[in-house]
Amino acid sequence: MAENVRRIDASPEQVFAVLADGWLYPSWVVGASRIRGVTPSWPAPGAELYHSVGVWPVVIDDKSILLEWDPPRRAVFRARGWPIGEAQVTVEAKPRGNGSLVRIVEDAVEGPGRWVPSFLRQPMLRIRNTETLRRLAYLAEGRAR
């Protein structure tokens, strides 16, 4: 399981406002290239985002499912990208001063991605999620201004 933490100059509510807008998903999730649809119930548990992963012309259409939604503290996603597999991603935010401490925990849970040894998989996820948190910070801090 890979874990990343970042201080963001926005409240947990402002961070979760970004997460609540399913259409912003490819703006903060590294690897997501576009959104094809968002179920009307988003961000309720069980709601789905229909996204594409990759760079044209090699694009995979799949979806992410929201498993848990407890704003402004915790959200849990099941991110799918078959044939690579599925990952479980938890985003947590805690108030820190005038901002937030945001943590992302991610690991492969289904498919070939789980076959990659942990000592290789975890550093790749940490690198990816460093940028994911940077993008989330840009969006949340922009809302805070």
Secondary structure, DSSP 8 states (H G I E B T S, - for coil): -EEEEEEESS-HHHHHHHHH-GGGHHHHSTTEEEEEEE-TTTTSTT-EEEEEEEETTEEEEEEEEEEEEETTTEEEEEEEETTTEEEEEEEEEEEETTEEEEEEEEEEEESGGGGS-HHHHHHHHHHHHHHHHHHHHHHHHHHH-
